Structures are given as structure tokens and as C-alpha cells.
Amino acid sequence: MTKIEQLKNLLENEIIQDLEAAIDETFQMVEKEKTISLADREELEEMQEMHQECRDILIEIEANEMDEEEAGELLSELVELKTE
């Protein structure tokens, strides 16, 4: 499996799903409590930005605009983030 395939797999099957679940949980909390703290709002915005960045990476992969070296670097960064 190439680095590009590994990156795509990680994004589609783990990172994006985890982000969507966390974003949904935050929205459910806001709906229940009818308010959101500044810290929660900032965290939500960060998660939404990361979600969009992940989607952009998938678009780049699908358009064959990513090389193995770049995919390897991104893969390493995402695995490191996921383990933190």
C-alpha cells in the first residue's frame, strides 16, 4: 500500500469520522445547554477547520495532485496527532 493510499485510508476511516463525532457531540451539548463557552467555541472552530483541511487533502489525492513524499509527511503528522 502506498503512502497516498495509507493517508487516504486514515483520513476516511479514522480522522474524519472522529472529527465528525466530536463536532456532533459539541453541537449536542450546545443544543442541550443552550450555551457554549469561549473555550468550547474555539475548540469547535479548530475541529471544523481540521475537518475542512482533511477534506481538502482528500480532494488533492483524488485529483492526483499529491506525491508520495508529501503523503508520507502528512501521514506522519496525522499519526502523531492521533496518538496524542
PyMOL Python script that loads the backbone (N, CA, C, O; Angstrom):
from pymol import cmd

cmd.read_pdbstr("""\
ATOM      1  N   MET A   1       0.858  -1.178   0.000  1.00  0.00           N
ATOM      2  CA  MET A   1       0.000   0.000   0.000  1.00  0.00           C
ATOM      3  C   MET A   1       0.902   1.238   0.000  1.00  0.00           C
ATOM      4  O   MET A   1       1.841   1.335   0.790  1.00  0.00           O
ATOM      5  N   THR A   2       0.603   2.171  -0.889  1.00  0.00           N
ATOM      6  CA  THR A   2       1.411   3.382  -0.985  1.00  0.00           C
ATOM      7  C   THR A   2       1.086   4.332   0.169  1.00  0.00           C
ATOM      8  O   THR A   2       0.077   4.179   0.857  1.00  0.00           O
ATOM      9  N   LYS A   3       1.958   5.304   0.360  1.00  0.00           N
ATOM     10  CA  LYS A   3       1.726   6.317   1.397  1.00  0.00           C
ATOM     11  C   LYS A   3       0.442   7.087   1.103  1.00  0.00           C
ATOM     12  O   LYS A   3      -0.297   7.437   2.023  1.00  0.00           O
ATOM     13  N   ILE A   4       0.177   7.348  -0.161  1.00  0.00           N
ATOM     14  CA  ILE A   4      -1.041   8.065  -0.549  1.00  0.00           C
ATOM     15  C   ILE A   4      -2.271   7.251  -0.155  1.00  0.00           C
ATOM     16  O   ILE A   4      -3.227   7.795   0.397  1.00  0.00           O
ATOM     17  N   GLU A   5      -2.247   5.953  -0.439  1.00  0.00           N
ATOM     18  CA  GLU A   5      -3.366   5.082  -0.075  1.00  0.00           C
ATOM     19  C   GLU A   5      -3.533   5.000   1.443  1.00  0.00           C
ATOM     20  O   GLU A   5      -4.656   4.999   1.949  1.00  0.00           O
ATOM     21  N   GLN A   6      -2.424   4.931   2.161  1.00  0.00           N
ATOM     22  CA  GLN A   6      -2.478   4.880   3.623  1.00  0.00           C
ATOM     23  C   GLN A   6      -3.071   6.172   4.181  1.00  0.00           C
ATOM     24  O   GLN A   6      -3.889   6.142   5.100  1.00  0.00           O
ATOM     25  N   LEU A   7      -2.650   7.308   3.618  1.00  0.00           N
ATOM     26  CA  LEU A   7      -3.159   8.604   4.054  1.00  0.00           C
ATOM     27  C   LEU A   7      -4.663   8.704   3.796  1.00  0.00           C
ATOM     28  O   LEU A   7      -5.427   9.119   4.667  1.00  0.00           O
ATOM     29  N   LYS A   8      -5.068   8.323   2.604  1.00  0.00           N
ATOM     30  CA  LYS A   8      -6.492   8.370   2.256  1.00  0.00           C
ATOM     31  C   LYS A   8      -7.298   7.480   3.194  1.00  0.00           C
ATOM     32  O   LYS A   8      -8.356   7.883   3.679  1.00  0.00           O
ATOM     33  N   ASN A   9      -6.812   6.292   3.448  1.00  0.00           N
ATOM     34  CA  ASN A   9      -7.476   5.347   4.339  1.00  0.00           C
ATOM     35  C   ASN A   9      -7.595   5.912   5.752  1.00  0.00           C
ATOM     36  O   ASN A   9      -8.661   5.842   6.363  1.00  0.00           O
ATOM     37  N   LEU A  10      -6.502   6.471   6.271  1.00  0.00           N
ATOM     38  CA  LEU A  10      -6.515   7.049   7.618  1.00  0.00           C
ATOM     39  C   LEU A  10      -7.517   8.203   7.700  1.00  0.00           C
ATOM     40  O   LEU A  10      -8.277   8.306   8.662  1.00  0.00           O
ATOM     41  N   LEU A  11      -7.511   9.060   6.694  1.00  0.00           N
ATOM     42  CA  LEU A  11      -8.430  10.203   6.696  1.00  0.00           C
ATOM     43  C   LEU A  11      -9.882   9.738   6.652  1.00  0.00           C
ATOM     44  O   LEU A  11     -10.701  10.164   7.466  1.00  0.00           O
ATOM     45  N   GLU A  12     -10.195   8.868   5.703  1.00  0.00           N
ATOM     46  CA  GLU A  12     -11.587   8.446   5.501  1.00  0.00           C
ATOM     47  C   GLU A  12     -12.120   7.576   6.642  1.00  0.00           C
ATOM     48  O   GLU A  12     -13.277   7.713   7.037  1.00  0.00           O
ATOM     49  N   ASN A  13     -11.291   6.693   7.165  1.00  0.00           N
ATOM     50  CA  ASN A  13     -11.784   5.699   8.113  1.00  0.00           C
ATOM     51  C   ASN A  13     -11.564   6.043   9.580  1.00  0.00           C
ATOM     52  O   ASN A  13     -12.138   5.401  10.460  1.00  0.00           O
ATOM     53  N   GLU A  14     -10.741   7.046   9.850  1.00  0.00           N
ATOM     54  CA  GLU A  14     -10.481   7.378  11.248  1.00  0.00           C
ATOM     55  C   GLU A  14     -10.603   8.875  11.523  1.00  0.00           C
ATOM     56  O   GLU A  14     -11.499   9.301  12.251  1.00  0.00           O
ATOM     57  N   ILE A  15      -9.725   9.655  10.955  1.00  0.00           N
ATOM     58  CA  ILE A  15      -9.622  11.072  11.316  1.00  0.00           C
ATOM     59  C   ILE A  15     -10.932  11.818  11.075  1.00  0.00           C
ATOM     60  O   ILE A  15     -11.452  12.463  11.986  1.00  0.00           O
ATOM     61  N   ILE A  16     -11.462  11.737   9.868  1.00  0.00           N
ATOM     62  CA  ILE A  16     -12.686  12.480   9.551  1.00  0.00           C
ATOM     63  C   ILE A  16     -13.857  11.970  10.386  1.00  0.00           C
ATOM     64  O   ILE A  16     -14.660  12.767  10.872  1.00  0.00           O
ATOM     65  N   GLN A  17     -13.963  10.672  10.557  1.00  0.00           N
ATOM     66  CA  GLN A  17     -15.052  10.124  11.379  1.00  0.00           C
ATOM     67  C   GLN A  17     -14.941  10.584  12.825  1.00  0.00           C
ATOM     68  O   GLN A  17     -15.945  10.930  13.448  1.00  0.00           O
ATOM     69  N   ASP A  18     -13.713  10.590  13.364  1.00  0.00           N
ATOM     70  CA  ASP A  18     -13.510  11.052  14.739  1.00  0.00           C
ATOM     71  C   ASP A  18     -13.867  12.529  14.878  1.00  0.00           C
ATOM     72  O   ASP A  18     -14.511  12.934  15.845  1.00  0.00           O
ATOM     73  N   LEU A  19     -13.439  13.331  13.894  1.00  0.00           N
ATOM     74  CA  LEU A  19     -13.757  14.762  13.932  1.00  0.00           C
ATOM     75  C   LEU A  19     -15.259  14.996  13.863  1.00  0.00           C
ATOM     76  O   LEU A  19     -15.804  15.805  14.614  1.00  0.00           O
ATOM     77  N   GLU A  20     -15.921  14.290  12.964  1.00  0.00           N
ATOM     78  CA  GLU A  20     -17.376  14.461  12.822  1.00  0.00           C
ATOM     79  C   GLU A  20     -18.096  14.072  14.104  1.00  0.00           C
ATOM     80  O   GLU A  20     -19.056  14.733  14.499  1.00  0.00           O
ATOM     81  N   ALA A  21     -17.643  13.008  14.755  1.00  0.00           N
ATOM     82  CA  ALA A  21     -18.265  12.585  16.017  1.00  0.00           C
ATOM     83  C   ALA A  21     -18.057  13.645  17.100  1.00  0.00           C
ATOM     84  O   ALA A  21     -18.983  13.959  17.848  1.00  0.00           O
ATOM     85  N   ALA A  22     -16.861  14.187  17.182  1.00  0.00           N
ATOM     86  CA  ALA A  22     -16.568  15.209  18.190  1.00  0.00           C
ATOM     87  C   ALA A  22     -17.353  16.489  17.919  1.00  0.00           C
ATOM     88  O   ALA A  22     -17.851  17.121  18.851  1.00  0.00           O
ATOM     89  N   ILE A  23     -17.466  16.872  16.652  1.00  0.00           N
ATOM     90  CA  ILE A  23     -18.248  18.061  16.280  1.00  0.00           C
ATOM     91  C   ILE A  23     -19.717  17.845  16.629  1.00  0.00           C
ATOM     92  O   ILE A  23     -20.364  18.736  17.179  1.00  0.00           O
ATOM     93  N   ASP A  24     -20.237  16.677  16.314  1.00  0.00           N
ATOM     94  CA  ASP A  24     -21.635  16.355  16.640  1.00  0.00           C
ATOM     95  C   ASP A  24     -21.881  16.409  18.145  1.00  0.00           C
ATOM     96  O   ASP A  24     -22.897  16.938  18.595  1.00  0.00           O
ATOM     97  N   GLU A  25     -20.941  15.857  18.924  1.00  0.00           N
ATOM     98  CA  GLU A  25     -21.072  15.885  20.382  1.00  0.00           C
ATOM     99  C   GLU A  25     -21.122  17.320  20.901  1.00  0.00           C
ATOM    100  O   GLU A  25     -21.905  17.639  21.795  1.00  0.00           O
ATOM    101  N   THR A  26     -20.287  18.172  20.336  1.00  0.00           N
ATOM    102  CA  THR A  26     -20.268  19.574  20.764  1.00  0.00           C
ATOM    103  C   THR A  26     -21.592  20.243  20.442  1.00  0.00           C
ATOM    104  O   THR A  26     -22.139  20.967  21.274  1.00  0.00           O
ATOM    105  N   PHE A  27     -22.118  20.009  19.236  1.00  0.00           N
ATOM    106  CA  PHE A  27     -23.407  20.597  18.877  1.00  0.00           C
ATOM    107  C   PHE A  27     -24.532  20.071  19.768  1.00  0.00           C
ATOM    108  O   PHE A  27     -25.436  20.825  20.129  1.00  0.00           O
ATOM    109  N   GLN A  28     -24.488  18.792  20.123  1.00  0.00           N
ATOM    110  CA  GLN A  28     -25.498  18.226  21.021  1.00  0.00           C
ATOM    111  C   GLN A  28     -25.414  18.869  22.398  1.00  0.00           C
ATOM    112  O   GLN A  28     -26.439  19.137  23.025  1.00  0.00           O
ATOM    113  N   MET A  29     -24.192  19.118  22.870  1.00  0.00           N
ATOM    114  CA  MET A  29     -24.011  19.771  24.152  1.00  0.00           C
ATOM    115  C   MET A  29     -24.588  21.191  24.116  1.00  0.00           C
ATOM    116  O   MET A  29     -25.269  21.621  25.046  1.00  0.00           O
ATOM    117  N   VAL A  30     -24.303  21.905  23.030  1.00  0.00           N
ATOM    118  CA  VAL A  30     -24.807  23.274  22.894  1.00  0.00           C
ATOM    119  C   VAL A  30     -26.329  23.270  22.839  1.00  0.00           C
ATOM    120  O   VAL A  30     -26.982  24.109  23.459  1.00  0.00           O
ATOM    121  N   GLU A  31     -26.890  22.321  22.092  1.00  0.00           N
ATOM    122  CA  GLU A  31     -28.349  22.230  21.996  1.00  0.00           C
ATOM    123  C   GLU A  31     -28.974  21.952  23.357  1.00  0.00           C
ATOM    124  O   GLU A  31     -30.019  22.507  23.695  1.00  0.00           O
ATOM    125  N   LYS A  32     -28.332  21.094  24.126  1.00  0.00           N
ATOM    126  CA  LYS A  32     -28.851  20.727  25.450  1.00  0.00           C
ATOM    127  C   LYS A  32     -28.710  21.881  26.441  1.00  0.00           C
ATOM    128  O   LYS A  32     -29.648  22.197  27.174  1.00  0.00           O
ATOM    129  N   GLU A  33     -27.544  22.502  26.457  1.00  0.00           N
ATOM    130  CA  GLU A  33     -27.271  23.545  27.439  1.00  0.00           C
ATOM    131  C   GLU A  33     -27.681  24.945  26.970  1.00  0.00           C
ATOM    132  O   GLU A  33     -27.736  25.880  27.770  1.00  0.00           O
ATOM    133  N   LYS A  34     -27.966  25.084  25.686  1.00  0.00           N
ATOM    134  CA  LYS A  34     -28.370  26.364  25.086  1.00  0.00           C
ATOM    135  C   LYS A  34     -27.289  27.439  25.188  1.00  0.00           C
ATOM    136  O   LYS A  34     -27.578  28.628  25.057  1.00  0.00           O
ATOM    137  N   THR A  35     -26.038  27.017  25.423  1.00  0.00           N
ATOM    138  CA  THR A  35     -24.924  27.965  25.501  1.00  0.00           C
ATOM    139  C   THR A  35     -23.632  27.222  25.190  1.00  0.00           C
ATOM    140  O   THR A  35     -23.570  25.994  25.226  1.00  0.00           O
ATOM    141  N   ILE A  36     -22.595  28.013  24.882  1.00  0.00           N
ATOM    142  CA  ILE A  36     -21.284  27.419  24.623  1.00  0.00           C
ATOM    143  C   ILE A  36     -20.223  28.358  25.197  1.00  0.00           C
ATOM    144  O   ILE A  36     -20.294  29.575  25.026  1.00  0.00           O
ATOM    145  N   SER A  37     -19.250  27.778  25.874  1.00  0.00           N
ATOM    146  CA  SER A  37     -18.180  28.596  26.445  1.00  0.00           C
ATOM    147  C   SER A  37     -17.225  29.027  25.336  1.00  0.00           C
ATOM    148  O   SER A  37     -17.209  28.450  24.248  1.00  0.00           O
ATOM    149  N   LEU A  38     -16.445  30.031  25.629  1.00  0.00           N
ATOM    150  CA  LEU A  38     -15.472  30.513  24.660  1.00  0.00           C
ATOM    151  C   LEU A  38     -14.478  29.412  24.302  1.00  0.00           C
ATOM    152  O   LEU A  38     -14.121  29.257  23.135  1.00  0.00           O
ATOM    153  N   ALA A  39     -14.033  28.654  25.289  1.00  0.00           N
ATOM    154  CA  ALA A  39     -13.086  27.564  25.046  1.00  0.00           C
ATOM    155  C   ALA A  39     -13.701  26.490  24.145  1.00  0.00           C
ATOM    156  O   ALA A  39     -13.051  25.990  23.227  1.00  0.00           O
ATOM    157  N   ASP A  40     -14.963  26.142  24.421  1.00  0.00           N
ATOM    158  CA  ASP A  40     -15.646  25.146  23.583  1.00  0.00           C
ATOM    159  C   ASP A  40     -15.848  25.672  22.169  1.00  0.00           C
ATOM    160  O   ASP A  40     -15.725  24.921  21.202  1.00  0.00           O
ATOM    161  N   ARG A  41     -16.155  26.951  22.046  1.00  0.00           N
ATOM    162  CA  ARG A  41     -16.347  27.552  20.721  1.00  0.00           C
ATOM    163  C   ARG A  41     -15.045  27.509  19.923  1.00  0.00           C
ATOM    164  O   ARG A  41     -15.045  27.185  18.735  1.00  0.00           O
ATOM    165  N   GLU A  42     -13.934  27.841  20.588  1.00  0.00           N
ATOM    166  CA  GLU A  42     -12.636  27.809  19.917  1.00  0.00           C
ATOM    167  C   GLU A  42     -12.271  26.386  19.507  1.00  0.00           C
ATOM    168  O   GLU A  42     -11.752  26.165  18.413  1.00  0.00           O
ATOM    169  N   GLU A  43     -12.541  25.420  20.385  1.00  0.00           N
ATOM    170  CA  GLU A  43     -12.257  24.018  20.070  1.00  0.00           C
ATOM    171  C   GLU A  43     -13.114  23.553  18.890  1.00  0.00           C
ATOM    172  O   GLU A  43     -12.631  22.847  18.005  1.00  0.00           O
ATOM    173  N   LEU A  44     -14.375  23.949  18.884  1.00  0.00           N
ATOM    174  CA  LEU A  44     -15.264  23.596  17.782  1.00  0.00           C
ATOM    175  C   LEU A  44     -14.753  24.178  16.474  1.00  0.00           C
ATOM    176  O   LEU A  44     -14.742  23.486  15.455  1.00  0.00           O
ATOM    177  N   GLU A  45     -14.333  25.425  16.484  1.00  0.00           N
ATOM    178  CA  GLU A  45     -13.815  26.054  15.267  1.00  0.00           C
ATOM    179  C   GLU A  45     -12.561  25.349  14.781  1.00  0.00           C
ATOM    180  O   GLU A  45     -12.387  25.154  13.578  1.00  0.00           O
ATOM    181  N   GLU A  46     -11.677  24.960  15.707  1.00  0.00           N
ATOM    182  CA  GLU A  46     -10.468  24.229  15.333  1.00  0.00           C
ATOM    183  C   GLU A  46     -10.814  22.878  14.699  1.00  0.00           C
ATOM    184  O   GLU A  46     -10.216  22.481  13.698  1.00  0.00           O
ATOM    185  N   MET A  47     -11.780  22.182  15.290  1.00  0.00           N
ATOM    186  CA  MET A  47     -12.185  20.878  14.737  1.00  0.00           C
ATOM    187  C   MET A  47     -12.792  21.060  13.351  1.00  0.00           C
ATOM    188  O   MET A  47     -12.527  20.260  12.453  1.00  0.00           O
ATOM    189  N   GLN A  48     -13.597  22.093  13.166  1.00  0.00           N
ATOM    190  CA  GLN A  48     -14.211  22.342  11.862  1.00  0.00           C
ATOM    191  C   GLN A  48     -13.142  22.690  10.819  1.00  0.00           C
ATOM    192  O   GLN A  48     -13.224  22.246   9.674  1.00  0.00           O
ATOM    193  N   GLU A  49     -12.152  23.477  11.210  1.00  0.00           N
ATOM    194  CA  GLU A  49     -11.064  23.816  10.296  1.00  0.00           C
ATOM    195  C   GLU A  49     -10.272  22.564   9.916  1.00  0.00           C
ATOM    196  O   GLU A  49      -9.935  22.367   8.749  1.00  0.00           O
ATOM    197  N   MET A  50      -9.980  21.727  10.898  1.00  0.00           N
ATOM    198  CA  MET A  50      -9.233  20.498  10.624  1.00  0.00           C
ATOM    199  C   MET A  50     -10.046  19.568   9.720  1.00  0.00           C
ATOM    200  O   MET A  50      -9.497  18.928   8.823  1.00  0.00           O
ATOM    201  N   HIS A  51     -11.342  19.501   9.959  1.00  0.00           N
ATOM    202  CA  HIS A  51     -12.224  18.687   9.121  1.00  0.00           C
ATOM    203  C   HIS A  51     -12.140  19.166   7.675  1.00  0.00           C
ATOM    204  O   HIS A  51     -12.025  18.351   6.760  1.00  0.00           O
ATOM    205  N   GLN A  52     -12.196  20.481   7.461  1.00  0.00           N
ATOM    206  CA  GLN A  52     -12.119  21.023   6.105  1.00  0.00           C
ATOM    207  C   GLN A  52     -10.754  20.755   5.488  1.00  0.00           C
ATOM    208  O   GLN A  52     -10.667  20.440   4.301  1.00  0.00           O
ATOM    209  N   GLU A  53      -9.690  20.874   6.274  1.00  0.00           N
ATOM    210  CA  GLU A  53      -8.355  20.583   5.763  1.00  0.00           C
ATOM    211  C   GLU A  53      -8.246  19.124   5.331  1.00  0.00           C
ATOM    212  O   GLU A  53      -7.638  18.825   4.303  1.00  0.00           O
ATOM    213  N   CYS A  54      -8.827  18.219   6.105  1.00  0.00           N
ATOM    214  CA  CYS A  54      -8.819  16.799   5.746  1.00  0.00           C
ATOM    215  C   CYS A  54      -9.579  16.566   4.447  1.00  0.00           C
ATOM    216  O   CYS A  54      -9.134  15.802   3.590  1.00  0.00           O
ATOM    217  N   ARG A  55     -10.715  17.219   4.301  1.00  0.00           N
ATOM    218  CA  ARG A  55     -11.490  17.104   3.057  1.00  0.00           C
ATOM    219  C   ARG A  55     -10.678  17.635   1.875  1.00  0.00           C
ATOM    220  O   ARG A  55     -10.698  17.049   0.793  1.00  0.00           O
ATOM    221  N   ASP A  56      -9.967  18.745   2.083  1.00  0.00           N
ATOM    222  CA  ASP A  56      -9.133  19.316   1.022  1.00  0.00           C
ATOM    223  C   ASP A  56      -8.015  18.357   0.621  1.00  0.00           C
ATOM    224  O   ASP A  56      -7.686  18.242  -0.559  1.00  0.00           O
ATOM    225  N   ILE A  57      -7.434  17.670   1.604  1.00  0.00           N
ATOM    226  CA  ILE A  57      -6.391  16.686   1.302  1.00  0.00           C
ATOM    227  C   ILE A  57      -6.969  15.554   0.458  1.00  0.00           C
ATOM    228  O   ILE A  57      -6.335  15.107  -0.498  1.00  0.00           O
ATOM    229  N   LEU A  58      -8.164  15.092   0.806  1.00  0.00           N
ATOM    230  CA  LEU A  58      -8.796  14.025   0.009  1.00  0.00           C
ATOM    231  C   LEU A  58      -9.051  14.487  -1.421  1.00  0.00           C
ATOM    232  O   LEU A  58      -8.867  13.717  -2.363  1.00  0.00           O
ATOM    233  N   ILE A  59      -9.469  15.726  -1.587  1.00  0.00           N
ATOM    234  CA  ILE A  59      -9.694  16.273  -2.931  1.00  0.00           C
ATOM    235  C   ILE A  59      -8.377  16.290  -3.705  1.00  0.00           C
ATOM    236  O   ILE A  59      -8.335  15.941  -4.884  1.00  0.00           O
ATOM    237  N   GLU A  60      -7.308  16.697  -3.030  1.00  0.00           N
ATOM    238  CA  GLU A  60      -5.988  16.725  -3.660  1.00  0.00           C
ATOM    239  C   GLU A  60      -5.558  15.311  -4.074  1.00  0.00           C
ATOM    240  O   GLU A  60      -5.002  15.117  -5.156  1.00  0.00           O
ATOM    241  N   ILE A  61      -5.818  14.334  -3.211  1.00  0.00           N
ATOM    242  CA  ILE A  61      -5.479  12.942  -3.541  1.00  0.00           C
ATOM    243  C   ILE A  61      -6.282  12.471  -4.744  1.00  0.00           C
ATOM    244  O   ILE A  61      -5.723  11.882  -5.669  1.00  0.00           O
ATOM    245  N   GLU A  62      -7.577  12.721  -4.741  1.00  0.00           N
ATOM    246  CA  GLU A  62      -8.444  12.279  -5.844  1.00  0.00           C
ATOM    247  C   GLU A  62      -8.058  12.933  -7.172  1.00  0.00           C
ATOM    248  O   GLU A  62      -8.246  12.344  -8.236  1.00  0.00           O
ATOM    249  N   ALA A  63      -7.518  14.153  -7.104  1.00  0.00           N
ATOM    250  CA  ALA A  63      -7.112  14.867  -8.317  1.00  0.00           C
ATOM    251  C   ALA A  63      -5.681  14.494  -8.738  1.00  0.00           C
ATOM    252  O   ALA A  63      -5.128  15.083  -9.667  1.00  0.00           O
ATOM    253  N   ASN A  64      -5.094  13.512  -8.049  1.00  0.00           N
ATOM    254  CA  ASN A  64      -3.718  13.076  -8.320  1.00  0.00           C
ATOM    255  C   ASN A  64      -2.720  14.229  -8.245  1.00  0.00           C
ATOM    256  O   ASN A  64      -1.785  14.300  -9.042  1.00  0.00           O
ATOM    257  N   GLU A  65      -2.921  15.122  -7.293  1.00  0.00           N
ATOM    258  CA  GLU A  65      -2.047  16.278  -7.115  1.00  0.00           C
ATOM    259  C   GLU A  65      -1.095  16.115  -5.941  1.00  0.00           C
ATOM    260  O   GLU A  65      -0.439  17.076  -5.539  1.00  0.00           O
ATOM    261  N   MET A  66      -1.012  14.918  -5.387  1.00  0.00           N
ATOM    262  CA  MET A  66      -0.153  14.685  -4.227  1.00  0.00           C
ATOM    263  C   MET A  66       0.873  13.617  -4.573  1.00  0.00           C
ATOM    264  O   MET A  66       0.551  12.598  -5.185  1.00  0.00           O
ATOM    265  N   ASP A  67       2.122  13.869  -4.170  1.00  0.00           N
ATOM    266  CA  ASP A  67       3.155  12.865  -4.398  1.00  0.00           C
ATOM    267  C   ASP A  67       3.384  12.045  -3.123  1.00  0.00           C
ATOM    268  O   ASP A  67       2.892  12.395  -2.051  1.00  0.00           O
ATOM    269  N   GLU A  68       4.124  10.972  -3.257  1.00  0.00           N
ATOM    270  CA  GLU A  68       4.366  10.051  -2.140  1.00  0.00           C
ATOM    271  C   GLU A  68       5.079  10.734  -0.976  1.00  0.00           C
ATOM    272  O   GLU A  68       4.788  10.445   0.185  1.00  0.00           O
ATOM    273  N   GLU A  69       6.013  11.639  -1.280  1.00  0.00           N
ATOM    274  CA  GLU A  69       6.764  12.315  -0.220  1.00  0.00           C
ATOM    275  C   GLU A  69       5.832  13.181   0.632  1.00  0.00           C
ATOM    276  O   GLU A  69       5.877  13.128   1.861  1.00  0.00           O
ATOM    277  N   GLU A  70       4.998  13.968  -0.022  1.00  0.00           N
ATOM    278  CA  GLU A  70       4.053  14.823   0.708  1.00  0.00           C
ATOM    279  C   GLU A  70       3.071  13.972   1.503  1.00  0.00           C
ATOM    280  O   GLU A  70       2.745  14.296   2.646  1.00  0.00           O
ATOM    281  N   ALA A  71       2.599  12.885   0.898  1.00  0.00           N
ATOM    282  CA  ALA A  71       1.665  11.993   1.591  1.00  0.00           C
ATOM    283  C   ALA A  71       2.322  11.384   2.822  1.00  0.00           C
ATOM    284  O   ALA A  71       1.686  11.257   3.868  1.00  0.00           O
ATOM    285  N   GLY A  72       3.587  11.008   2.704  1.00  0.00           N
ATOM    286  CA  GLY A  72       4.306  10.435   3.832  1.00  0.00           C
ATOM    287  C   GLY A  72       4.453  11.420   4.981  1.00  0.00           C
ATOM    288  O   GLY A  72       4.312  11.053   6.147  1.00  0.00           O
ATOM    289  N   GLU A  73       4.737  12.677   4.644  1.00  0.00           N
ATOM    290  CA  GLU A  73       4.874  13.712   5.674  1.00  0.00           C
ATOM    291  C   GLU A  73       3.538  13.945   6.385  1.00  0.00           C
ATOM    292  O   GLU A  73       3.484  14.007   7.614  1.00  0.00           O
ATOM    293  N   LEU A  74       2.467  14.072   5.608  1.00  0.00           N
ATOM    294  CA  LEU A  74       1.142  14.281   6.194  1.00  0.00           C
ATOM    295  C   LEU A  74       0.718  13.085   7.034  1.00  0.00           C
ATOM    296  O   LEU A  74       0.149  13.246   8.114  1.00  0.00           O
ATOM    297  N   LEU A  75       0.996  11.897   6.539  1.00  0.00           N
ATOM    298  CA  LEU A  75       0.657  10.675   7.261  1.00  0.00           C
ATOM    299  C   LEU A  75       1.357  10.647   8.623  1.00  0.00           C
ATOM    300  O   LEU A  75       0.735  10.334   9.638  1.00  0.00           O
ATOM    301  N   SER A  76       2.644  10.973   8.638  1.00  0.00           N
ATOM    302  CA  SER A  76       3.391  11.016   9.896  1.00  0.00           C
ATOM    303  C   SER A  76       2.798  12.024  10.872  1.00  0.00           C
ATOM    304  O   SER A  76       2.647  11.733  12.059  1.00  0.00           O
ATOM    305  N   GLU A  77       2.461  13.220  10.363  1.00  0.00           N
ATOM    306  CA  GLU A  77       1.886  14.260  11.209  1.00  0.00           C
ATOM    307  C   GLU A  77       0.555  13.816  11.800  1.00  0.00           C
ATOM    308  O   GLU A  77       0.306  14.014  12.990  1.00  0.00           O
ATOM    309  N   LEU A  78      -0.300  13.218  10.975  1.00  0.00           N
ATOM    310  CA  LEU A  78      -1.623  12.804  11.436  1.00  0.00           C
ATOM    311  C   LEU A  78      -1.537  11.653  12.430  1.00  0.00           C
ATOM    312  O   LEU A  78      -2.288  11.620  13.404  1.00  0.00           O
ATOM    313  N   VAL A  79      -0.644  10.725  12.198  1.00  0.00           N
ATOM    314  CA  VAL A  79      -0.475   9.609  13.147  1.00  0.00           C
ATOM    315  C   VAL A  79       0.015  10.159  14.484  1.00  0.00           C
ATOM    316  O   VAL A  79      -0.427   9.712  15.543  1.00  0.00           O
ATOM    317  N   GLU A  80       0.925  11.126  14.434  1.00  0.00           N
ATOM    318  CA  GLU A  80       1.430  11.731  15.665  1.00  0.00           C
ATOM    319  C   GLU A  80       0.303  12.461  16.402  1.00  0.00           C
ATOM    320  O   GLU A  80       0.174  12.334  17.620  1.00  0.00           O
ATOM    321  N   LEU A  81      -0.505  13.218  15.673  1.00  0.00           N
ATOM    322  CA  LEU A  81      -1.640  13.923  16.284  1.00  0.00           C
ATOM    323  C   LEU A  81      -2.629  12.949  16.892  1.00  0.00           C
ATOM    324  O   LEU A  81      -3.154  13.181  17.981  1.00  0.00           O
ATOM    325  N   LYS A  82      -2.880  11.869  16.193  1.00  0.00           N
ATOM    326  CA  LYS A  82      -3.869  10.895  16.651  1.00  0.00           C
ATOM    327  C   LYS A  82      -3.411  10.202  17.940  1.00  0.00           C
ATOM    328  O   LYS A  82      -4.235   9.860  18.788  1.00  0.00           O
ATOM    329  N   THR A  83      -2.124   9.999  18.084  1.00  0.00           N
ATOM    330  CA  THR A  83      -1.622   9.316  19.268  1.00  0.00           C
ATOM    331  C   THR A  83      -1.521  10.230  20.481  1.00  0.00           C
ATOM    332  O   THR A  83      -1.365   9.751  21.604  1.00  0.00           O
ATOM    333  N   GLU A  84      -1.607  11.545  20.268  1.00  0.00           N
ATOM    334  CA  GLU A  84      -1.531  12.489  21.399  1.00  0.00           C
ATOM    335  C   GLU A  84      -2.814  12.526  22.185  1.00  0.00           C
ATOM    336  O   GLU A  84      -2.918  13.264  23.164  1.00  0.00           O
TER     337      GLU A  84
END
""", "prot")
cmd.dss("prot")
cmd.show_as("cartoon", "prot")
cmd.util.cbc("prot")
cmd.orient("prot")
